[in-house]
Amino acid sequence: MPQIRPITDLRNTNEISEICHKSKEPIFITKNGYGDLVVMSIETYERQMALVEVYKKLYEAEAELANGVTLLEGEEVFRKLRAKHGK
């Protein structure tokens, strides 16, 4: 479950860092009762960016299908890969 903390909690950076690493989730920071910042560990950020990249590629693939791009047969693709990489 995401944590929501007031901006004053950022004074204790070690505690915020520990929470980020332990929970592996972002912490939402509020200012005057409204959302202001999101703080997360590098690992969480990289995981989120990897997901964004997957979603982007899925969107591109769906757009290609919608535009009528011809699909390749799986066996043909694997045969070409084996020929190229010798396995």
Secondary structure as UniProt FT lines:
FT   STRAND          3..6
FT   HELIX           7..11
FT   HELIX           13..23
FT   STRAND          27..31
FT   TURN            32..33
FT   STRAND          34..39
FT   HELIX           42..66
FT   TURN            67..68
FT   HELIX           74..85
//
